[in-house]
C-alpha cells in the first residue's frame, strides 16, 4: 500500500507541466468582408476600337494589348499584374473560367528546309521595305536554308547573300519569323498550317527558323533550329490565390478550344487602287460543355466566351507586328538587328539576348507570349472603365482559447488512482480498529521513545542495533 502511494506521488511531479499544456491559444483563419475580386473576361470588347481618319472609321490595333505584347517580340519581358483587390494578406477564389490565349509548338518542320545557293529576292535586307511576297525587290544570290528550295517561290529562312562582283558572303539573315497566312494578302501557305490544321481560326501560325549562337555560325552554314508555333483562342479554368503580397494562378484542367472547322476565316478583295481589302468573317464563340464555375453568390452555367469578328480581326492586326520579322547582320562582327512591324512602320532593334533562339526556348517563350496576351485581355476595361470581376473570400486571423483535453488524461488518472488509494486506506483502517494500526512513521518514536523494554543503549555496537531493529515490532494503541 505504501509503495502504491509513493508511485502516485512520483507521477504527480509533472502535473504542473500538463496543466500548462491543457490551455492553448490557437490562431485561426476566418472569412471577413469585403470580399476580394479578380479580373476575368468572357467577351472581349476593346474600348474605342475605331480611329477616324478624315472622318472614315478605321479598325486599329488595341493600344493596351499592343503595349503588353510588344516587349515579348524581342525580350523576356515581365508581365503586368492582373487587376485584383484583396483587403487582407490572404485571399482565395473558387476555380473560374476566363477567355484566354493558348499556345502550341511543334519541331516537326525540319523536313521543309533544304540547304543550297539559289537566286532569290532581297526582301529581308535591312535597308529594304518589306511589302509582302508580291513586292518588288532586288535580285540576289544567297546561300543558306530555304523553304520551298526547289521552286521558284523559294524563301530564304537563314543564310547570307553573295556579293555580285566578288562572290564573298555579305549581309546575313540569322532568323525569320514566317507566318503561314501572309499579312499583306491574307493568303495561306501550306493550307495555313503544317502541324496545327485542327486549330480553328488561329490568331497566328508562325514558322520560326534561326541559327543559334554567334553570327559567325550563319556564315559557316550551321544547321538552324526550326519550330512551328500557333496562338489560338481558348477558355482556361483558373484557381487563384493571394498570400503575403504574391498572386498565384494555376490551371485546374486542360484548356477548352473549339475544333469545329468553319473554313478559312479571311475574305479578301483587290480594290481599284490595287490595295487588298480584308475582312475577318467569323465571330469567335467558345462554349465549354457542362461547365459550372462559382462567381460570388451565384453559379454560372454553360457560359459563352469569345468576341465578334471585328475584335478577332483587331487582335490579328496586333500580331502582324510580330510576323513577318527578320534578324539581320551586315557582317560577322555586326550587332544583330531585329526588323519587325513590317506591315505598318518597319522598325529595327538591336538584339543582345534573342528569346526565340537557344539557349532560350522558343516554345516556352511562345507560351509566355500567350500568357501576356491573356493578361492584357483580362485587364481590358469596359467602355465605362470597369472590369469584369470574380469575387472570392478574404481571410484574416483570429486568436481563440482552446482546451486540449488530451493533456488531462494523466491528471485525471492520477486523481482517480489517489481516490482509490484513499478509499483503500479508509477501508483497511476500519477493519484493524481492535488490533491497532501498524505504521512506518517515525513520529511516534520521536514523541514517546522506544520504551524500557528495548535494550539499546548509547554504548551498543551498530551491528547489535541493526539486529535489534530487524526484530523490533511496534504497534500503536489508543490511550
Number of C-alpha atoms within 10 A of each C-alpha: 8 9 8 11 14 11 11 16 12 9 13 15 10 11 15 10 10 17 13 10 15 14 14 13 11 11 12 11 12 11 13 15 11 14 20 24 23 21 21 26 24 19 19 21 19 21 15 12 16 15 13 10 8 6 7 8 11 11 15 17 21 19 13 15 20 17 12 20 24 18 15 22 21 19 15 16 16 11 17 11 11 16 17 17 17 21 16 20 14 21 24 22 23 16 20 20 26 23 25 28 24 25 22 18 20 15 15 12 16 14 9 13 21 16 17 15 17 18 14 19 21 19 22 24 21 22 9 13 17 24 15 15 15 9 10 14 17 10 12 15 16 27 22 27 25 21 18 14 19 11 8 10 12 15 20 31 28 31 32 27 26 19 14 12 6 7 11 10 18 18 21 28 29 30 28 26 22 21 25 23 21 17 21 17 19 19 15 15 13 9 11 21 22 18 17 16 15 12 20 19 26 21 21 22 27 24 24 25 27 27 25 20 15 12 21 15 16 25 22 10 17 17 19 23 19 24 19 26 23 25 23 19 27 24 24 24 21 20 16 18 20 20 14 9 10 9 15 12 13 12 14 12 9 10 19 19 19 18 12 10 11 10 10 15 17 17 13 14 12 11 9 7 6 8 11 14 13 15 15 20 17 18 16 21 17 21 16 20 11 9 13 15 17 17 18 17 7 8 10 13 13 13 16 17 21 23 20 16 17 17 22 22 23 18 20 16 21 21 21 22 22 24 27 26 26 29 27 27 22 18 16 17 10 11 16 26 20 23 26 24 21 22 19 12 9 15 14 17 13 14 14 11 14 21 21 26 21 14 11 14 12 21 20 15 19 22 19 20 24 23 18 24 23 26 23 23 26 23 24 24 19 14 11 7 8 11 18 17 19 21 20 23 22 25 22 16 15 11 11 10 10 11 12 12 10 10 17 15 11 15 17 11 12 17 14 12 15 16 12 12 17 13 12 13 13 11 11 12 13 11 11 11 11 9 10 13 17 13 11 10 8 9 10 14 11 9 8 8 11 14 9 7 6 11 11 15 8 6 6 10 10 9 9 11 14 11 10 14 12 8 7 10 8 12 11 11 11 7 3
